[in-house]
Amino acid sequence: MTTSQPRRGLVLILAALSMIGPFTVDTIFPAFPAIEADFATDPVAMQQTISVYLLTLGVMSLLHGPLSDAMGRKPVIVVGLALYAGASTICALAPSLPVLLLGRALQGVCAGAGMIIGRTMVRDLFHGESAQRIMAQISMIFAVAPAAAPIAGGWIVGFAHWRWIFWFLTGLSLVLVVITVTALPESHPEPLRTPLRVGALVQAVVSSARDRDVRRLVYVASFNFAALFTYIASAPAIVVTHLRLGAGDFGWLFVPIVTAMMCGSWLTGHLAGRFSSRTFLNVGFALSTLGAVSALLVEATSLPRLPYVLIGPMLTGLGISLVFPLVTLVLLEVRPAHRGTLSTLQAFASTLLNAVVSGALVPLVSGRLETISLAALGFSLVGWAWWRRHQHLHPSA
């Protein structure tokens, strides 16, 4: 992977694979009122369409990485995308909320393959500053998804029935199957693969999970992203309830966040080699913390909510985009022989935490903008504390 053209194509493919996750979460936000009306349900029940997806995504993410270590990266991605298309079809045809929740759970079973294995492939193919730049480029493209998804969902709901959101996801996954089969290289050749035995797969997961360095860095990544996900999962309440905007206006929240995340990812790649990873991570956590604090200050003053209410989520997104690519690379270096498994553990912990945020925390805090920001602040501080602990134990790393 030496020429710029193949590298550019690889970045686009891996970024597209990683976008399936945010599209699955965010695209249905504008359809919440329509689904509530069709199924005669309430906002709390609708919030479970996010949490049930995240729960199964987290549990199944424990398998994607180890399977790719044993079978190769491409086969696991292709099978996962094909099954995801079937799950999206179930959602599109769902006659009731329980069937819709079943389809969402099945989406979670399959959706993590591309995202988890894509990160692993970066470290398979690139090293050092090159890996940092590639990961930052993927993160920059990936950052478009949280803004594009609810906007696309709003357009679909504006012109068609909400079920077409899931037909759209079906088509998107099938297109990615074709692209993966025809254009994505295999980065994990047979001589490097681990035995395809249940015992070996379980042992790889268990031994990695017992590694204190692995656990510590997984906590860093999970709590870091949970700060931003608190705002994302609260989007229906922020946009519709607090800002009193419509189903097509989710861009007011997501476009500023995504713009900030793209700027952070660009800086991470552009400044690779000029500053230490430690500096990037500490600055990122400081910005995330400042974002939540500024959001609290806006609510405590008489400033109009728009545009000032967006400052906090923007700074949080900027900080997280500085932290996430680098902490992922640091984690994958802890046990190079089990990179797929490490990526799996990171995804599992982050997704499980996000499921709790969406299903349990957000219904409690989304009634006020101040409590949303307090929750985000707490996650940023906990993630930063774990990173400081890792720094203390590995001062020369």
C-alpha positions in Angstrom: 0.0 0.0 0.0 2.6 2.5 -1.1 0.9 4.7 -3.8 -1.5 7.5 -2.9 -4.3 6.2 -5.1 -4.8 2.8 -3.5 -4.3 4.4 -0.1 -7.0 7.0 -0.8 -9.4 4.2 -2.0 -8.7 2.1 1.1 -9.4 5.1 3.4 -12.7 5.7 1.7 -13.8 2.1 1.9 -12.8 1.7 5.6 -14.5 5.0 6.4 -17.7 3.9 4.6 -17.7 0.6 6.6 -17.4 2.4 9.9 -20.3 4.7 9.0 -22.8 1.9 9.2 -22.9 2.2 13.0 -23.8 5.9 13.2 -26.2 5.6 10.3 -28.0 2.8 12.1 -28.3 4.9 15.3 -29.0 8.4 13.9 -31.0 8.0 10.7 -34.2 7.1 12.6 -34.2 10.1 14.9 -36.4 12.3 12.7 -38.8 9.4 12.3 -39.4 9.0 16.1 -42.7 11.0 16.1 -44.1 9.1 13.0 -43.1 5.7 14.5 -44.7 6.7 17.9 -47.9 7.5 16.1 -48.0 4.4 14.0 -47.3 2.0 16.9 -49.1 4.1 19.6 -46.1 4.2 21.8 -44.1 6.9 23.7 -40.7 8.5 23.6 -39.2 6.3 26.4 -40.2 3.2 24.4 -38.7 4.7 21.2 -35.4 5.3 23.0 -35.2 1.5 23.4 -34.8 1.3 19.6 -31.3 2.7 20.2 -30.4 0.8 23.4 -31.5 -2.6 22.1 -29.4 -2.1 19.0 -26.4 -1.0 21.0 -26.7 -3.9 23.5 -26.6 -6.6 20.8 -23.9 -4.6 18.9 -21.8 -4.6 22.1 -22.2 -8.3 22.8 -21.6 -9.5 19.3 -18.6 -7.2 18.9 -16.8 -9.7 21.2 -16.8 -12.1 18.3 -16.0 -10.0 15.2 -12.4 -9.3 16.0 -11.4 -12.9 17.1 -13.2 -14.3 14.1 -11.3 -12.0 11.8 -8.0 -13.0 13.5 -8.9 -16.6 12.6 -10.7 -16.4 9.3 -9.3 -13.2 7.7 -10.7 -9.7 7.7 -12.8 -9.7 4.4 -15.0 -12.8 5.0 -16.2 -11.6 8.3 -17.0 -8.1 6.9 -18.9 -9.5 3.9 -21.0 -11.9 6.0 -21.8 -9.3 8.5 -23.0 -6.8 5.9 -25.2 -9.4 4.2 -26.9 -10.3 7.4 -27.3 -6.6 8.3 -29.2 -6.2 5.0 -31.6 -8.9 6.1 -32.1 -7.3 9.6 -32.8 -3.9 8.0 -35.5 -5.6 5.8 -37.2 -7.0 9.0 -37.3 -3.4 10.4 -38.7 -2.1 7.1 -41.6 -4.6 7.2 -42.2 -4.6 11.0 -45.9 -4.6 11.8 -45.4 -3.6 15.5 -42.9 -2.1 17.9 -41.7 -5.5 19.3 -40.9 -6.7 15.7 -39.1 -3.4 15.1 -37.1 -3.9 18.3 -36.3 -7.5 17.1 -35.0 -6.1 13.8 -32.9 -3.5 15.6 -31.4 -6.2 17.8 -30.5 -8.2 14.7 -29.0 -5.1 13.1 -26.7 -4.8 16.2 -25.6 -8.4 15.8 -24.2 -7.7 12.4 -23.3 -4.0 12.2 -20.1 -4.0 14.1 -18.1 -6.1 11.7 -17.0 -3.4 9.3 -16.3 -0.8 12.0 -14.3 -3.0 14.3 -12.3 -4.9 11.6 -11.7 -1.7 9.7 -9.7 -0.2 12.6 -7.7 -3.4 12.8 -6.9 -3.3 9.1 -5.3 0.2 9.5 -2.8 -1.2 12.0 -2.3 -4.3 9.9 -1.2 -2.2 6.9 0.4 0.9 8.4 2.8 1.8 11.2 3.8 4.8 13.2 3.0 8.3 11.8 1.4 6.7 8.7 -1.0 4.8 10.9 -1.9 8.0 12.8 -2.5 9.9 9.6 -4.7 7.1 8.0 -6.7 6.7 11.2 -7.2 10.4 11.4 -8.4 10.5 7.7 -10.8 7.7 8.4 -12.1 9.5 11.5 -12.5 12.7 9.5 -14.7 11.0 6.9 -16.5 8.9 9.6 -17.4 12.2 11.4 -19.7 13.1 8.5 -22.0 10.2 9.4 -23.6 11.6 12.6 -24.6 14.8 10.7 -25.5 13.1 7.4 -27.6 10.4 9.0 -30.4 12.4 10.7 -30.4 14.8 7.7 -30.9 11.9 5.4 -33.6 10.5 7.7 -35.3 13.9 7.7 -35.4 14.0 4.0 -36.8 10.5 3.7 -39.5 11.2 6.3 -40.3 14.4 4.5 -41.0 12.6 1.2 -41.9 9.0 2.1 -43.0 6.7 4.9 -40.5 6.1 7.7 -40.1 2.5 6.6 -38.0 3.8 3.7 -35.3 4.7 6.1 -34.7 0.9 6.6 -34.9 0.2 2.9 -32.2 2.8 2.5 -30.0 1.0 5.1 -30.7 -2.3 3.3 -29.5 -0.8 0.0 -26.5 0.9 1.6 -25.3 -2.4 3.1 -25.6 -4.3 -0.1 -23.6 -1.7 -2.0 -20.9 -2.0 0.7 -20.9 -5.8 0.2 -20.0 -5.4 -3.5 -17.3 -2.8 -2.8 -15.8 -5.0 -0.1 -15.7 -8.1 -2.3 -14.2 -6.2 -5.3 -12.0 -3.5 -3.9 -10.9 -4.2 -0.3 -7.6 -6.0 0.2 -7.1 -8.8 2.7 -4.7 -7.5 5.3 -4.5 -10.7 7.5 -2.9 -13.5 5.5 -3.3 -17.2 6.4 0.1 -17.7 8.0 -0.7 -15.0 10.6 -4.2 -16.3 11.5 -5.0 -17.9 14.8 -6.7 -21.3 15.1 -10.5 -21.3 14.4 -11.4 -23.0 17.7 -13.9 -21.8 20.2 -11.5 -22.4 23.0 -8.8 -20.4 21.3 -11.1 -17.5 20.5 -12.4 -17.4 24.1 -8.9 -17.6 25.5 -7.8 -14.7 23.3 -10.7 -12.6 24.6 -10.3 -13.6 28.2 -6.5 -13.1 28.3 -6.8 -9.7 26.7 -9.5 -8.6 29.1 -7.3 -9.6 32.0 -4.5 -7.4 30.8 -4.7 -4.3 33.0 -3.2 -2.0 30.3 -5.8 -3.2 27.9 -8.6 -2.6 30.3 -7.3 0.8 31.2 -7.1 2.0 27.6 -10.5 0.5 26.8 -11.9 2.6 29.7 -10.2 5.7 28.3 -11.8 5.2 24.9 -15.2 4.3 26.2 -15.7 7.1 28.6 -14.2 9.6 26.2 -16.8 8.8 23.5 -19.7 8.5 25.9 -19.4 12.2 26.6 -20.3 12.9 23.0 -22.8 10.1 22.7 -24.7 11.7 25.6 -25.5 14.6 23.3 -26.1 12.3 20.3 -28.6 10.1 22.1 -30.3 13.2 23.6 -30.7 14.7 20.1 -34.5 14.2 19.8 -35.0 16.0 23.1 -32.4 18.8 22.4 -33.7 19.6 18.9 -37.4 19.1 19.2 -38.1 19.7 22.9 -35.6 22.3 24.0 -34.8 24.1 20.8 -38.4 23.7 19.5 -37.2 22.8 16.0 -38.8 20.3 13.6 -38.0 16.8 12.4 -35.9 18.2 9.5 -33.8 20.4 11.7 -31.4 17.9 13.2 -28.6 19.5 11.2 -28.6 22.4 13.7 -27.1 20.1 16.3 -25.2 17.6 14.2 -23.5 19.8 11.5 -21.6 21.9 14.1 -20.5 18.7 16.0 -19.4 17.0 12.9 -17.5 20.1 11.6 -15.6 20.3 14.9 -14.9 16.5 14.8 -13.6 16.8 11.2 -11.3 19.7 12.3 -9.9 17.6 15.1 -9.3 14.6 12.9 -7.6 16.8 10.3 -5.3 18.3 13.0 -4.5 14.8 14.3 -3.3 13.7 10.8 -1.7 17.0 9.9 0.3 17.4 13.1 1.3 13.7 13.3 5.0 13.5 14.3 5.1 17.1 15.5 3.5 16.5 18.9 3.5 13.4 21.1 0.4 11.3 21.4 0.4 12.2 25.1 0.0 15.9 24.2 -2.8 15.2 21.8 -4.7 13.1 24.3 -4.4 15.6 27.2 -5.4 18.5 25.0 -8.4 16.5 23.7 -9.7 15.7 27.1 -9.2 19.3 28.2 -11.3 20.5 25.3 -14.0 17.9 26.0 -14.2 19.1 29.6 -14.2 22.7 28.6 -17.1 21.9 26.2 -19.4 20.6 28.9 -18.4 23.4 31.3 -19.2 26.0 28.6 -22.6 24.4 28.0 -23.4 24.7 31.7 -22.4 28.4 31.6 -24.6 29.1 28.6 -27.6 27.6 30.5 -26.7 29.6 33.6 -26.7 32.9 31.7 -29.2 34.8 29.7 -27.6 34.0 26.4 -30.0 32.8 23.7 -29.9 29.1 23.2 -29.1 29.3 19.5 -26.3 29.4 18.5 -24.6 29.5 21.9 -26.0 26.2 23.1 -24.0 24.5 20.3 -20.6 25.6 21.7 -20.5 22.8 24.3 -21.2 19.9 21.9 -18.8 21.4 19.4 -15.9 21.6 21.8 -16.7 18.1 23.1 -16.7 16.7 19.5 -13.4 18.5 18.8 -11.8 17.0 21.9 -13.0 13.5 21.3 -11.7 13.6 17.7 -8.2 14.3 19.0 -8.4 11.5 21.5 -10.1 8.6 19.8 -7.8 7.8 16.8 -4.7 7.9 19.0 -6.0 5.9 22.0 -7.1 3.2 19.5 -3.6 3.0 18.1 -2.1 2.9 21.5 -4.4 0.1 22.5 -3.7 -2.0 19.4 0.0 -1.9 20.3 -0.4 -3.5 23.7 -0.9 -7.0 22.2 0.0 -7.0 18.4 -0.8 -10.6 17.9 -4.5 -10.1 18.9 -5.3 -6.7 17.3 -8.7 -7.9 16.2 -9.5 -9.0 19.7 -8.4 -5.7 21.2 -10.5 -3.8 18.7 -13.4 -6.1 19.7 -12.9 -5.3 23.4 -12.8 -1.6 22.8 -16.0 -1.8 20.7 -17.8 -4.0 23.3 -17.1 -1.7 26.2 -17.9 1.5 24.4 -21.1 0.1 22.9 -22.3 -1.4 26.1 -21.7 1.9 27.9 -23.5 3.8 25.1 -26.4 1.4 25.4 -26.7 2.3 29.1 -26.4 6.0 28.3 -29.2 5.7 25.7 -31.6 3.4 27.5 -31.2 4.5 31.1 -29.3 7.7 31.5 -30.7 9.9 28.7 -34.4 9.4 29.8 -33.3 10.7 33.2 -31.2 13.7 32.1 -32.8 14.8 28.8 -35.5 16.9 30.5 -33.0 19.7 31.0 -30.0 20.9 28.9 -28.0 21.4 32.1 -28.3 17.8 33.2 -27.3 16.6 29.7 -24.1 18.7 30.0 -23.4 17.5 33.5 -23.5 13.9 32.3 -21.2 14.7 29.4 -18.8 16.4 31.8 -18.7 13.4 34.1 -17.8 11.1 31.3 -15.0 13.4 30.1 -13.5 13.6 33.6 -13.6 9.9 34.2 -12.0 9.1 30.8 -9.3 11.7 31.5 -8.6 10.2 35.0 -8.0 6.8 33.4 -5.7 8.3 30.9 -3.7 10.1 33.6 -3.5 6.8 35.4 -2.0 5.1 32.3 0.4 8.0 31.9 1.6 7.5 35.5 2.2 3.8 35.1 3.9 4.2 31.7 5.8 7.4 31.8 8.2 6.5 29.0 5.6 5.0 26.6 
